[in-house]
Amino acid sequence: AFRLVSEVLSSNGSSSMASVCGSSLSLMDAGVPIKAAVAGVAMGLIAHDDGFVTLTDILGVEDALGD
């Protein structure tokens, strides 16, 4: 079993998802036998009177506005 720890010094968006992608690439580069690459993207959902808007790869300000 592996435990990967990422320390984010500054953030304005998808730092957690960048950590997921970077960790996956690090494991593959080190020759760790994993089944497949792992990736992620930060998502957001904003409600309007007439529906919803889905946001992808959101920034910090968009994260604060989400529902």
C-alpha positions as YAML, in Angstrom:
chain: A
units: angstrom
residues:
- id: 1
  name: ALA
  ca: [0.00, 0.00, 0.00]
- id: 2
  name: PHE
  ca: [1.09, 3.55, -0.73]
- id: 3
  name: ARG
  ca: [0.21, 6.83, 0.89]
- id: 4
  name: LEU
  ca: [0.96, 9.98, -1.09]
- id: 5
  name: VAL
  ca: [0.96, 13.36, 0.64]
- id: 6
  name: SER
  ca: [0.85, 16.67, -1.25]
- id: 7
  name: GLU
  ca: [1.52, 19.98, 0.45]
- id: 8
  name: VAL
  ca: [-0.04, 22.90, -1.42]
- id: 9
  name: LEU
  ca: [1.65, 26.23, -0.66]
- id: 10
  name: SER
  ca: [-0.70, 28.38, -2.72]
- id: 11
  name: SER
  ca: [-3.95, 27.70, -4.53]
- id: 12
  name: ASN
  ca: [-6.32, 29.35, -6.96]
- id: 13
  name: GLY
  ca: [-8.18, 26.40, -8.31]
- id: 14
  name: SER
  ca: [-7.59, 22.75, -8.99]
- id: 15
  name: SER
  ca: [-4.58, 22.16, -6.74]
- id: 16
  name: SER
  ca: [-6.10, 18.97, -5.32]
- id: 17
  name: MET
  ca: [-6.68, 17.59, -8.80]
- id: 18
  name: ALA
  ca: [-3.17, 18.61, -9.89]
- id: 19
  name: SER
  ca: [-1.92, 16.62, -6.90]
- id: 20
  name: VAL
  ca: [-3.88, 13.57, -8.05]
- id: 21
  name: CYS
  ca: [-2.48, 13.81, -11.59]
- id: 22
  name: GLY
  ca: [1.08, 14.48, -10.37]
- id: 23
  name: SER
  ca: [0.95, 11.59, -7.93]
- id: 24
  name: SER
  ca: [-0.22, 9.22, -10.64]
- id: 25
  name: LEU
  ca: [2.58, 10.33, -12.97]
- id: 26
  name: SER
  ca: [5.14, 10.02, -10.16]
- id: 27
  name: LEU
  ca: [4.11, 6.45, -9.42]
- id: 28
  name: MET
  ca: [4.27, 5.50, -13.09]
- id: 29
  name: ASP
  ca: [7.68, 7.17, -13.51]
- id: 30
  name: ALA
  ca: [9.00, 5.28, -10.47]
- id: 31
  name: GLY
  ca: [7.94, 1.99, -12.05]
- id: 32
  name: VAL
  ca: [5.18, 1.23, -9.56]
- id: 33
  name: PRO
  ca: [2.83, -1.29, -11.20]
- id: 34
  name: ILE
  ca: [-0.52, 0.50, -11.29]
- id: 35
  name: LYS
  ca: [-3.45, -0.61, -13.44]
- id: 36
  name: ALA
  ca: [-3.98, 2.74, -15.18]
- id: 37
  name: ALA
  ca: [-3.20, 6.42, -14.91]
- id: 38
  name: VAL
  ca: [-5.45, 8.44, -12.62]
- id: 39
  name: ALA
  ca: [-6.60, 11.99, -13.33]
- id: 40
  name: GLY
  ca: [-9.10, 14.45, -11.94]
- id: 41
  name: VAL
  ca: [-10.68, 17.80, -12.62]
- id: 42
  name: ALA
  ca: [-12.35, 20.25, -10.25]
- id: 43
  name: MET
  ca: [-16.06, 20.70, -11.02]
- id: 44
  name: GLY
  ca: [-18.64, 23.23, -9.92]
- id: 45
  name: LEU
  ca: [-22.40, 23.67, -10.15]
- id: 46
  name: ILE
  ca: [-24.10, 27.07, -10.08]
- id: 47
  name: ALA
  ca: [-27.88, 27.33, -9.81]
- id: 48
  name: HIS
  ca: [-29.78, 29.99, -11.75]
- id: 49
  name: ASP
  ca: [-33.49, 30.78, -11.74]
- id: 50
  name: ASP
  ca: [-33.92, 28.91, -15.03]
- id: 51
  name: GLY
  ca: [-31.52, 26.01, -14.43]
- id: 52
  name: PHE
  ca: [-27.96, 25.06, -13.63]
- id: 53
  name: VAL
  ca: [-24.54, 25.77, -15.09]
- id: 54
  name: THR
  ca: [-21.79, 23.16, -14.82]
- id: 55
  name: LEU
  ca: [-18.23, 24.49, -14.58]
- id: 56
  name: THR
  ca: [-15.05, 22.50, -15.21]
- id: 57
  name: ASP
  ca: [-11.48, 23.20, -14.04]
- id: 58
  name: ILE
  ca: [-12.76, 25.88, -11.68]
- id: 59
  name: LEU
  ca: [-10.76, 28.65, -10.03]
- id: 60
  name: GLY
  ca: [-10.92, 29.57, -6.36]
- id: 61
  name: VAL
  ca: [-13.50, 32.33, -6.88]
- id: 62
  name: GLU
  ca: [-15.72, 29.94, -8.85]
- id: 63
  name: ASP
  ca: [-15.41, 27.37, -6.07]
- id: 64
  name: ALA
  ca: [-16.69, 29.95, -3.57]
- id: 65
  name: LEU
  ca: [-19.70, 30.74, -5.80]
- id: 66
  name: GLY
  ca: [-20.77, 27.12, -6.29]
- id: 67
  name: ASP
  ca: [-23.84, 25.41, -4.83]
...
